[in-house]
Amino acid sequence: MQRIPESELIINDRGAIYHLDVRPEELAPTVIVVGDPDRVKKVSAYFDRIEHKLQHREFITHTGYIGNKHLSVISTGIGPDNIDIVFNELDALANIDFGTRVIKDKLTKLNIVRFGTSGSLQADIPVDSFVASSHGLGLDNLLNFYSYEKTPADKEMVDAFISQTKLDTAITIPYAFSGSDMLLKKFGDGFHKGITVTCPGFFGPQGRVLRLGLASPGLVDKLTHFSFNNHRITNFEMETSAIYGLGKLMGHECLSVNAIIANRVVKEFSKDNNAAVESMIKKALEALTS
């Protein structure tokens, strides 16, 4: 296979991938990704022991064990651009030989689960509840930079979305990917299920109006009323579609789990979002390690 040049795969002086500053042996096969760097220690507080603590920029990694379950928790920062960095580097750690700079003959499949926060788009999904995403629907354009063939099911969902919301290429080129059925089955009671929309920003891209007007007024209503084959949009945030898309193309099992800290339909915000996140972490770890 072709050797990957130094400019494309950046490895630092200690033999670690550039942005994450993690070496292949410092990564567990099950990876929890969180947006907030401070959330890493909240997750690893449940570990029975921690082997590695690493940090570079906003990327903090703790690797350890809960019982016999080997886990890494990594902060990504906010947005699909950071997911692009983290997922390409996670895949490189698992599937590229750092000595030869060649893709390995035998590829490793990671289990990657996002523990995030999100805004509900349905009145019956209240603040402080939890969502496990069946699909990620992207308005962020990240996956449009990669070469892949849409599955008929994903294309049908996107076509229905464009038809119903009238969001077209003047704003975005939507894309859709399903999450891991295997991981989703672990998150049963206590988790709402549905489509998570991923936006490239927090204000205009999520329909918030402060001083600037919107190119697509009424975005929240358009998303709330979308339906497709018994699926509805449960929530939106800034990472899930990028996780599902890159993960699917790379061959990893991915799931996004979010604590709902705002309800955009009834205009409520959690009175204690830190408690909601803590409860989500505990419940999601129990599901992941059971």
N, C-alpha and C positions, 0 to 999 in steps of 0.2 A: 504493500500500500504506500501511498505518497506521504512523505514526511511533511508535517505541518510547520511552517516557518515561525521563527521567533516573534515576528511582528503580529502574527495571527493568534498564537497561543503563548501568552506571556507568563513565564514562570520566574519567580523571584529567587534571590540568592539562597533561600533555605529550602528550595525545591517545592514551593507552594504556588498555587494558582494566584494570579495577580490581585484581583479585587478582594476575594474572600480571605486570602492568606491562609489557605487550608491545603495540607498535603493529602494525597489519596488515602493514606492509612489513618488520617484523622477524621474521616467521614464515615458515618454509620449508614447502613442500607435503608433505614427509615429516617426521613428528614422532615422536620416540622419547620415551615417558613412563617415568619411573622413580620409585619411591616415595621413595628415600633422596636427599636433596639432595646429599650427598657423591658420589653416583654420577654426577651430571651431568658433573663434570670428568673422571671415569674414562672416560666415553663420548667426550667432546669431545677427549680426549687423542689419539684416533685421527683427528680432523679434520685435513685439510691446512691449513686456515686457518679462523679464527673471525671472523665479522663483528660479532656482537653478544653481549654478556654482560650479563644483566639479573637483578635479584633483588628480590623483595618477599615478606616473611615466609618461608614454607618453599618458595616457588615460585622456583626458579632456572632461567633459560633461557640456553642457548648456541646460537647459530645460525651455521652455517658450511658448509663443503664437504668431502666426500671425493671427490677427483677432480672430476667435473662434477655429482656428486650433492649437491643442496641439502638440508640437514638441520637440524632443530631438535631439541634434547634438553631436556626440561622435567621438573623434579621435581614430583610431585603431593602428596607426603606420603602418609600411610597412610589407607586406607579408602575406601568408596564415596561418602561425603559429599564428600571432596576430589575424587574423580573427577567428581562432579556439577558442581563449580565449574570444574574445568579443562576439561572437554569442552564445557560451554556457552560458556565464554570462547573456546576454540579455534574453535568453530563461528562465534561472533560475529565473530572476527577475519577469518575466511574469507568470511563470507556476509552480513554486515550493513555497509552504508555508514555509517561513523562520522560523516560530515558531515551526512547527512540523517536518520540513525537509522532507515532503512528497509531491509528485507530486499532484497538484490540480485535482479534479474531472472534473472541467470545464476549458478547456485550452483556453488561449488568443492568438489570431493571431495578430502579429505585422506587420506593414508596414515598411520595411527597404529599404532605398535607398542610394546607394553609390554615392557621389560626388567626382570623382577622376580625375586623369590625366593619359594619355596613349599615346602610339605610334601607329600611323596608319600603316596598312599593305597594303593599296591600294593607288595608285597614285591619284585617284579621291576623296580621303578623305583628304583634306589639313590640315595643321596646323591651329590652332585656330577654327576649327570646332568642332562639338559635336557628340558623339555616344551614343545611348541607346541600350544596349545589349539584343538581343533576346535570346541568349544562352551563357553560360559559359563553355568553354572546358578546362579542367584542365590538365596541365603537372606537377603539383606540388605534386601529390600523397596524399594530405591530406584526401580526401574522401575514399581512399583505406584502411584507418584505421577504418572505420565505417561499420557496417553491414547494407546492404540495397540491394534491388533487382532493377537492372537497368530496365527502361521501354524499350520496343522494339524500340521506336523512338530514345531514347538516345543511345542505344547499336548500332543501325544502323549507327548513325552519327559517333560514335567512331570507328567502324569497317572500315567505309569509310576513316576516317582520317588516321588510321594506314596503310591502303592499299595505299593511295596516298602519304603520307609523308615518309613512311618506318620508322617512329619512333615507336620502340617497347620496350619490357621489358628491353633491354640493357640500356635504358635511363629512361623510365617512363612507367607507366601504365595509359594511358589517360582515362579520364572520362568526361561526359557531362551532364549538366542539363539545362533546359529551365528556363527563368525568368518568372516573373508574367505578364500574359497577361493583367490583370486589370490595373497594374501600367504602363505597356508599352503603353497602349492606351492613357494615359495622355500626352505622350511625342511624339507629332506628328511632325508638321512643324519645320524644323530647326535641326532635329536630324537624323543622319544616323542610320540605323539599321543593325545588323548582329551579327556574332559570335565573342565573345571576348575570346582570349586564355589567360590563366593565367599561368605564369611561376614562378618557385621557386627562381628566382634571376634576377638581372638586366643586368649582362654582358654575360657570356657564355650561360645561359638559354634563353636569348633573342637574341642570335646570334651575340653579340658584340665581336670583337677580339681586344685585346690590346697586351699583351705579350703571352697569352696562346692560343693554338689551340683548335678547337672545335671537340667534338665527332660526331657531326652531321653538317658538313659544309653545307652552303647554307640554313640554317634554315628559314631565312626570305622569300626566294623564295618559299620554300616548303609550308609555311603557306599562302603566298599571292595567290598561284595558287590552293589552296584547294577549292572545291565546293561540295555542297551536297543539293539536293532538293531545288535549287534556293537560298540556303544560302551560304554566303562566309564569310571568316574571315576578319573582319574590322580592328581589333586592338589587341594589347596585352599589358598586365600589370601584376600585382602580387596579385590580390584579388578576382576578379569576380567569378571564378568557385567555390571557397570556400564559398563565400556568397550564390550563387545559390544552391549549394549542401546542405550545412548545413541548409539553410533557408527552402528548399523544404522538407528535412527529418523532420524538426521540425514543419512544418505546417505554416510557415510565408510567407507573400507576399514580394518578393525581386526584386529589379531592380538596375542595375549598369549604371550610367551615367558618361561619361568621356569627359573632354576637351582634344582634341588632341594637344599635345605640340611638338611632333616630327613626321615626316613622314619618315619611314625607307626605303621606296622604292625610293623616290626622294632625300633622305639624307638631309632633311631640319629640322631645329629646330625653334620654335616660337621666333620671335624677342621680344615679350612681353608676356611671358607665364602667368605672374601675371594678366594681363588684360584679357587674355583668360579665366582663372579660375574664375575671378570675373564675367565676362559675363555669364559663364556657371552657376554659383551659382544663379544669378538673374533669368535667364531663367528657370532653373530647379525648383526653388522655386515657380515661377509663375505657372508652370505646376502642381506642387504637391499640391498647395493650391487653385487652381481654382475650 
